[in-house]
């Protein structure tokens, strides 16, 4: 299998079809290996696809075909759009990542009913 720069969904589908043909396996075999419903790969890889490929089915099909994706810079496209890139407005260096700013801080909002924010016990009603 040779490397190829793919920049569109039709190109990706063509590459998947080429790998299927290179391995000389059927769409049904891909369905079985990938754990997809019967004839699902045929709907995704038909000349005019009946279904759009989702991230889950793409991952399953790539695994069944023993291939992966590698992201590389498309220098031609970069030259076309680089002048339009604007830098981010937020600070690039953050002390902590994610939503947690400080460990063990108090909740931002308290309960609206005036009770405790977390129920610690639960009593089951007596059986009738």
Secondary structure by P-SEA (a helix, b strand, c coil): cbbbbbccaaaaaaaaaaaaaaacccaaaaaaaaccccaaaaaaccccccccccaaaaaaaaaaacbbbbbbbaaaaaaaccccccccccccccccccccccccccccccccccccccccbbbbcccc
